[in-house]
């Protein structure tokens, strides 16, 4: 029993090599990361996406609420939970304070987007995203239809402000242009005390304002800017779950398969080592048979010599007998040792040679 236990421990010690130890550490580290970080990260994003879809879907099915009932009175942000709430605004646009947002693609189309302050009836000013137009071939900003100066009522979605971009505002082609939807930066540019968040108009309000502008950019029918393109409302996000759930499940599967794969390789290595031990035992048995056969041949030669001498003495004293055909043939024990070894090698197919060649190939290579 002690020998078997020692042999088993020795087998496990064969895996305490740098290659196997490093592989085991990497597999365990990957499994820990998959279950602790990667899978929860993707599943968390899927949860946030589903919550966002529910908020947006509920907002689309709810009548717009007065914006003064949604935005905080202290000038703070509405927060993530109230973002995309549908709101209604009553008041006047400030067309002279319009700002263009550039370098912001819409559905892979380069665009310019109109950002215009809107003064509510209560006196508070809110930044309104009126829509976008595609960039012309030369990259120049197209002439936009101006926002109407009359008292209007529009609806849209409350959106949280972005961080202040690194790029400074520029004056180009008659417009103040910015690269980010930062109400703080635009408030400084327009010299207006804007609310912390802005409003993205829905498609109905954008179309309504395009109709109010008519053939004139000022909405008075003068036709001064009759060639100005209509603004388009920003598309709403797609209400789908995305791929985060499938990615999370994949990370869980990878975390399970990694240690299982390591265990399979360990089992395969142990099976290979066991096969080699069995082959070594078989070769040892064949060598023992070859040695026993060679020793028997030597003993047979001695016996044959002794019996021959005795027979000679008997023939002198006794009457000669007819020669026995069996005695005239050499016995199996009288065959040369090399012949007996050659016969055994042919019989067992050169097992020893093939094993020794395979063992020689493996010698010198570092095993896992």
C-alpha positions in Angstrom: 0.0 0.0 0.0 2.9 2.4 0.8 4.4 1.7 -2.6 1.1 2.5 -4.4 0.6 5.7 -2.4 4.2 6.8 -3.1 3.7 6.0 -6.8 0.5 8.1 -6.9 2.2 11.0 -5.2 5.1 10.8 -7.6 2.6 10.9 -10.5 1.1 14.2 -9.3 4.6 15.6 -8.6 5.2 15.2 -12.4 2.9 18.2 -12.9 4.8 20.5 -10.6 6.8 21.9 -13.5 6.9 25.5 -14.6 4.8 24.9 -17.7 2.0 23.2 -15.9 2.1 25.6 -12.9 2.0 28.7 -15.1 -0.8 27.2 -17.2 -2.9 26.4 -14.1 -2.4 29.9 -12.7 -3.4 31.5 -16.0 -6.5 29.3 -16.3 -7.6 30.1 -12.7 -7.0 33.8 -13.2 -9.0 33.8 -16.4 -11.9 31.9 -14.7 -11.9 34.4 -11.8 -11.9 37.4 -14.1 -14.7 35.8 -16.3 -17.0 35.3 -13.3 -16.0 38.4 -11.2 -15.6 41.1 -13.9 -16.3 40.2 -17.5 -19.6 38.4 -17.2 -21.1 40.9 -14.6 -19.9 43.8 -16.8 -21.8 42.6 -19.8 -24.9 41.5 -17.8 -24.9 44.9 -16.1 -24.9 46.7 -19.4 -27.8 44.5 -20.5 -29.7 45.4 -17.4 -29.1 49.1 -17.9 -30.1 48.7 -21.6 -33.4 47.0 -20.6 -34.1 49.7 -18.0 -33.5 52.4 -20.6 -35.8 50.7 -23.1 -38.5 50.6 -20.5 -38.1 54.3 -19.7 -38.2 55.3 -23.3 -41.1 53.1 -24.2 -43.1 54.4 -21.2 -42.2 58.0 -22.2 -43.5 57.4 -25.8 -46.8 56.2 -24.4 -47.2 59.1 -21.9 -48.5 62.6 -22.7 -45.8 65.4 -22.5 -45.5 67.0 -19.1 -44.7 70.7 -18.6 -41.0 71.1 -18.5 -41.2 73.1 -15.3 -42.6 70.1 -13.6 -39.6 67.9 -14.7 -36.5 70.0 -14.3 -35.3 70.8 -10.8 -35.9 74.3 -9.5 -32.4 74.6 -8.2 -30.9 74.4 -11.7 -29.6 70.8 -11.3 -29.8 67.9 -13.7 -32.9 65.6 -13.9 -30.6 62.6 -13.6 -30.6 59.3 -15.5 -34.0 58.1 -14.1 -35.8 61.0 -15.7 -33.8 61.4 -18.8 -35.9 60.9 -22.0 -39.0 62.1 -20.2 -41.4 63.7 -22.7 -41.9 67.4 -22.0 -43.8 70.4 -23.4 -42.4 73.9 -23.7 -44.2 77.2 -24.3 -42.4 80.4 -25.1 -40.1 81.9 -27.7 -37.0 80.8 -29.5 -34.0 83.2 -29.5 -32.8 82.8 -33.1 -29.9 85.3 -32.8 -28.3 83.0 -30.2 -28.4 79.9 -32.4 -25.3 77.6 -32.3 -24.2 74.8 -34.7 -23.0 71.4 -33.5 -20.5 70.0 -36.0 -18.6 66.8 -36.4 -21.5 64.7 -35.0 -22.6 62.0 -37.5 -26.2 60.9 -37.6 -26.7 57.4 -38.9 -23.2 57.5 -40.4 -24.0 60.8 -42.1 -21.9 63.9 -41.4 -24.2 66.6 -40.1 -24.7 70.1 -38.7 -27.1 70.3 -35.8 -29.1 73.4 -34.7 -29.0 74.3 -31.0 -31.2 77.3 -30.2 -32.0 78.8 -26.7 -35.7 78.8 -25.8 -37.1 81.2 -23.3 -40.1 79.8 -21.4 -43.1 81.8 -20.4 -41.9 81.7 -16.8 -38.6 83.4 -17.7 -36.3 80.4 -17.6 -34.1 79.6 -20.7 -33.7 76.1 -22.0 -31.4 74.9 -24.8 -33.4 73.2 -27.6 -32.0 70.8 -30.2 -34.1 71.8 -33.3 -32.8 69.1 -35.7 -30.0 68.4 -38.1 -29.1 68.7 -41.8 -26.5 66.7 -43.8 -23.1 68.3 -44.6 -22.8 69.5 -48.2 -20.2 68.1 -50.6 -17.6 70.8 -49.9 -18.1 70.4 -46.1 -19.5 73.9 -45.7 -22.3 74.5 -43.3 -25.6 74.9 -45.2 -27.9 77.9 -44.6 -30.5 76.8 -42.0 -34.1 77.9 -41.6 -34.2 80.2 -38.7 -36.3 79.4 -35.7 -39.6 81.4 -35.6 -39.6 84.3 -33.3 -43.3 84.0 -32.4 -44.7 82.4 -29.3 -44.8 78.6 -29.9 -45.5 75.4 -28.1 -43.2 72.5 -28.9 -42.6 69.0 -27.4 -39.6 66.8 -27.1 -37.4 64.7 -24.7 -35.4 66.0 -21.8 -31.7 65.1 -22.3 -28.8 65.3 -19.9 -25.9 67.6 -20.9 -22.6 66.3 -22.1 -19.2 67.3 -20.5 -17.4 70.3 -21.8 -15.4 69.3 -24.9 -11.7 70.1 -25.2 -12.2 72.0 -28.5 -13.1 75.7 -28.1 -16.0 77.2 -29.9 -15.3 78.8 -33.2 -16.9 81.4 -35.4 -17.2 80.1 -39.0 -19.6 80.8 -42.0 -21.7 83.1 -39.9 -22.3 80.6 -37.1 -20.9 79.9 -33.7 -19.8 76.3 -33.9 -19.2 73.8 -31.1 -18.2 70.1 -30.9 -20.2 69.0 -27.9 -23.7 69.2 -26.4 -22.5 71.0 -23.3 -25.1 73.4 -21.9 -22.3 75.0 -19.7 -20.2 75.8 -22.7 -23.1 77.0 -24.8 -24.3 79.1 -21.9 -21.0 81.0 -21.9 -21.0 81.4 -25.7 -24.6 82.7 -25.9 -24.4 84.7 -22.6 -27.6 83.0 -21.5 -28.3 81.4 -18.2 -29.4 78.0 -19.5 -30.9 75.1 -17.6 -28.5 72.2 -16.8 -30.2 69.9 -19.3 -31.5 70.4 -22.9 -34.5 69.3 -24.9 -34.4 67.2 -28.1 -37.5 68.0 -30.2 -39.6 65.2 -31.5 -40.3 64.7 -35.2 -43.8 66.3 -34.9 -42.4 69.6 -33.5 -39.5 69.6 -36.0 -42.0 69.3 -38.9 -44.2 71.9 -37.4 -41.3 74.4 -37.1 -40.3 73.7 -40.7 -43.8 74.5 -41.8 -43.9 77.7 -39.8 -40.7 78.9 -41.5 -42.4 78.5 -44.9 -40.4 79.8 -47.7 -38.6 82.3 -45.5 -35.9 81.6 -43.0 -37.6 84.0 -40.6 -41.0 82.3 -40.9 -42.6 85.4 -42.3 -43.0 84.2 -45.8 -40.5 86.7 -47.2 -38.7 83.9 -49.0 -35.3 85.4 -48.1 -33.8 81.9 -47.4 -36.2 79.8 -49.5 -33.5 77.4 -50.5 -32.7 76.4 -46.9 -33.2 72.7 -46.3 -35.6 71.4 -43.8 -34.3 70.2 -40.5 -34.7 66.6 -39.5 -35.4 65.3 -36.1 -32.8 63.1 -34.4 -33.8 59.4 -34.6 -34.7 57.8 -31.3 -32.6 54.9 -30.0 -33.5 51.4 -31.0 -35.6 49.5 -28.5 -33.6 46.3 -28.5 -31.6 44.4 -25.9 -28.4 44.4 -28.0 -25.7 41.8 -27.7 -24.7 42.3 -24.1 -26.7 39.4 -22.8 -25.2 36.9 -25.2 -21.7 38.3 -24.4 -22.3 37.8 -20.7 -23.4 34.2 -21.2 -20.3 33.6 -23.4 -18.0 34.8 -20.6 -19.7 32.5 -18.2 -19.3 29.6 -20.6 -15.6 30.4 -21.1 -15.1 30.6 -17.4 -16.5 27.0 -17.1 -14.7 25.6 -20.1 -11.3 26.9 -19.2 -10.8 24.7 -16.0 -12.6 21.8 -17.7 -10.2 22.0 -20.6 -7.2 22.0 -18.2 -8.6 19.0 -16.4 -8.9 17.2 -19.7 -5.3 17.9 -20.6 -4.1 16.7 -17.2 -6.1 13.5 -17.6 -4.7 13.0 -21.1 -1.2 13.5 -19.8 -1.7 10.9 -17.0 -3.1 8.5 -19.5 -0.1 8.9 -21.7 2.3 8.4 -18.8 0.4 5.2 -17.8 0.6 3.9 -21.3 4.3 4.4 -21.3 4.7 2.6 -18.0 2.7 -0.3 -19.4 5.0 -0.4 -22.5 8.1 -0.3 -20.3 6.7 -3.3 -18.3 6.0 -5.1 -21.5 9.5 -4.5 -22.9 11.0 -5.7 -19.6 8.9 -8.9 -19.8 10.1 -9.5 -23.4 13.7 -8.9 -22.4 13.3 -11.4 -19.5 12.0 -14.0 -22.0 14.9 -13.4 -24.3 17.4 -13.8 -21.5 15.7 -16.9 -20.2 15.7 -18.4 -23.7 19.4 -17.7 -24.1 20.2 -19.3 -20.7 18.2 -22.4 -21.6 20.2 -22.7 -24.8 23.5 -22.8 -22.9 22.1 -25.5 -20.5 20.9 -27.5 -23.5 24.4 -27.5 -25.0 25.9 -28.8 -21.8 23.3 -31.6 -21.5 23.8 -32.6 -25.1 27.6 -32.9 -24.6 27.2 -35.1 -21.5 24.7 -37.4 -23.0 26.9 -37.8 -26.1 29.8 -38.9 -24.0 27.7 -41.4 -22.1 26.3 -42.7 -25.4 29.8 -43.2 -26.7 30.8 -45.3 -23.7 27.7 -47.4 -24.0 28.3 -48.1 -27.7 31.7 -49.6 -26.8 30.2 -52.1 -24.4 26.9 -52.7 -26.1 25.8 -53.7 -29.6 25.4 -50.7 -31.9 21.9 -49.7 -32.5 20.4 -48.1 -35.6 20.8 -44.4 -35.6 17.8 -42.5 -34.4 16.8 -39.8 -36.9 15.6 -37.5 -34.1 19.0 -37.6 -32.4 20.7 -36.7 -35.6 18.9 -33.4 -35.8 20.2 -30.6 -33.5 17.8 -29.7 -30.6 16.2 -26.4 -30.1 18.6 -25.8 -27.3 21.6 -26.2 -29.7 20.6 -23.3 -31.8 22.8 -20.2 -31.6 21.9 -17.4 -29.3 21.8 -14.9 -32.1 19.3 -17.1 -33.9 17.1 -17.3 -30.8 17.2 -13.5 -30.3 16.3 -12.9 -33.9 13.4 -15.3 -33.8 12.0 -13.5 -30.7 12.5 -10.1 -32.3 10.6 -11.3 -35.4 7.9 -12.8 -33.2 7.3 -9.6 -31.2 7.8 -7.2 -34.0 10.8 -5.4 -32.7 8.9 -4.0 -29.7 12.0 -3.0 -27.8 13.5 -1.1 -30.7 10.4 0.9 -31.5 9.9 1.8 -27.8 13.5 2.8 -27.4 13.3 5.0 -30.5 10.2 6.7 -29.2 11.7 7.2 -25.8 14.9 8.6 -27.4 12.8 11.1 -29.3 11.1 12.3 -26.1 14.4 12.4 -24.2 15.6 16.0 -23.8 12.2 17.6 -24.3 10.7 19.4 -21.4 7.3 18.0 -20.6 4.4 19.9 -19.0 
